């Protein structure tokens, strides 16, 4: 085993002083004016509303469906949080998000984020996995490089890796409970005075040439005004931005399935956080990830990082038989008889949506044109954005609150890669020197 400790170890700090809840805010009325209107109440929109309201900005959060619905990307029982990325511009963002999750938990008074180790593994010549190691070094994230025997020993004999594979272990892993987390962010926004309104589908966003205000119109006939607006509509972002500005962002919805498998009798505790079981990602073909047994005792989440291109209304709500078969074979090879995958089908399957960009990086940018720097669009989180929501919320709050993306060097570093303009012409976005991770199973 080789142990690597960079010179600087990141520290996590958070406030233990809960905010004082205010009296319940009134319902939003048509024509009412706000400082900021946030379109979309998934995890990103809710994080933005939490951050803007926390700064004293009069905030309206609009959702086209019921709050906490299951039609998008922000529902369910678990999401992985990790700081290991092949791209060296994500780890610092993930570490800030981790700190901000804990800060929000302290304000709310309950947990949504459960820490554990994180394990990346795969062939020792996999370019993406080797880039993860390099990225950890660049970002001063302590990691341990393990051979297959050491991986087997560290994790209760559970991960059986081929001889030419390696494992990369860090302490920056964990599980977030998504529906509970979104509800927490919305509750904190309410406590900070934000107004929340669901079943309010946004159909138009315009600028009033006389008042210079941003005017947001809903399908029910409501009209709301603000100095600033943030669009975070998940799989519906491309459609809304095209309608509002005529700009076609390359954000493609993709339907994926989450699988939970039954743990064999007598092995249940080994797969828990209490026993030291990690969140994990297997690099290569196929790319598979998983979380400890937490939300469903006796079951473990092991899905395929892949899916079917579709529009949000055209989902099958069913798992691909080929994906299920691939997972069954992979589980048998990695975990042996500790997980009962031989029975054929997972115990639970859930449908979810990704919003993919060509380079699998985010879009966080001013809409420009007539909207200049008064409307921000954020989307295309490509199946790995949930963990980043508090950091994204803080960044967008800086953009709409200060008009320039904040004065933080880190913001400039991240936003340079998240500009919508990177897809102009034949350009497919940020260059990646390793294999793509999300596979289209169409």
Secondary structure, 3 states (H helix, E strand, C coil): CEEECCCCCCCCCCCCCCCCCCCCCCCCCCCCEEEEEEECCCHHHHHHHHHHHHCCCCEEEECCCCCCCCCCCCCCCCEEEECCCCCCCCHHHHHHHHHHHHHHHHHHCCCCEEEEEEEEEEECCCHHHHHHHHHHHHCCCCEEEEEHHHHHHHCCCCCCCCCCEEEEEEEEEEEECHHHHHHHHHHHHHHCCCEEECCCCEEEEEECCCCCCEEEEECCCCEEEEEEEEECCHHHHHHHHHHHHCCCCCCEEEEEEEEEEEECCCCHHHHCCCCCCCEEEECCCCCEEEECCCCCCCEEEEEECEEEECCHHHCCCCCCHHHHHHHHHHHHHHHHHHECCCCCCCCEEEEEEEEECCCCCCEEEECCHHHCCCEEEEECCCCCCHHHHHHHHHHHHHHHHHCCCCCCHHHHHHHHHHCHHHHCCCCCCCCCCCCCCCEECC
